[in-house]
Amino acid sequence: MRTKALFTMAALVLATSTLAVQKKGKAAPPPLPRLDLSKPEDVVTANRKMQSSTIDGKPMIFDFWGKTYSRVPGERDRLLFTWHAMNIRATKSVTDEKGQKGYKMVSREVVFYEDPATGEILRKWKNPWTGKEVDVLHVSNDPVNQGGSFPMTSRGPAKWMGESKNGLGVLAFEVPLFYRNPLSGDYQENVGGFYHATEMFLFYYRDEELLDPAKDALMNVQVGWTRLSSWLPWMEMSGRAGELYFHGAGVKIDSFDKLSEVTRQEIETNYPIYKTPPDLDDNRPNETSWTYFKKVIDARKK
């Protein structure tokens, strides 16, 4: 009798366990492997997580701020203005003609110049070299898109350029700019008239978040940004010797409401289109501060 009772109890336990498994459904799939940055495909994924999100159309924002100084031969550098800026972006999965899977990115950006003493957004600015008061034209670039990023490029397989120590990584890269200045005439090769600048970026991140396949985006990202450039056209420097350098820092956020207050209020009041990224299929030519300035000046002349 005791043996029969034990057999009955074992059968009941087995039946109960089977029912529990049936209620839960199939066993959970094994976890996805961590990204391997020696593989070009995973490099593309890591870059997409850094810059935006692996989810098509999910908006991401870089919120950043800093200072702008002048550098003129023979005089001390001057703090001209502070600034707040943001770039709102999204990505879309694409496939190239070779069948490679990658992504493209759409974005637009603003930079608002501020009075260093009060923090208020500048509408007018007195040029300390000419003594003239000029209208301030803030950066309002729409769009600033990026073409397709794929594992194999014209320069070879995609490579991860970041370096890590103790679980923390930094990605550094430079963007040298040299192109025809839209404000110049037809003889640029003869007399100059090219726009010459350099932008330098630092992205700080955590390895665990970068390599985790369950994370669609890196959110613990800090940014350093430096820019060397010619005088801004609205400053009306008339070819004077010297240049500007911008120095700033920022963070990546996932909501317009998390922007710094000064940026959010200015966008809501005067630039509401910048609350969302461009359409994912946006194919317009990119805007720069120079092409935008030219449009404004041309419109004023008309």
Secondary structure, 3 states (H helix, E strand, C coil): CHHHHHHHHHHHHHHHHHHHHHHHCCCCCCCCCCCCCCCHHHHHHHHHHHHCCCCCCCCEEEEEEEEEEEECCCCCCEEEEEEEEEEEEEEEEEECCCCCEEEEEEEEEEEEEECCCCCCECCEEECCCCCCEEECCCEEECCCCEEEECCEECCEECCCCCEEECCEEEEEEEEEEEEECCCCCCCHHHHCCEEEEEEEEEEEEEHHHHHCCCCCCCCCCEEEEEEEECCCHHHCCCCCCCEEEEEEEEEEECCHHHCCHHHHHHHHHHCHHHHCCCCCCCCCCCCCHHHHHHHHHHHHHC
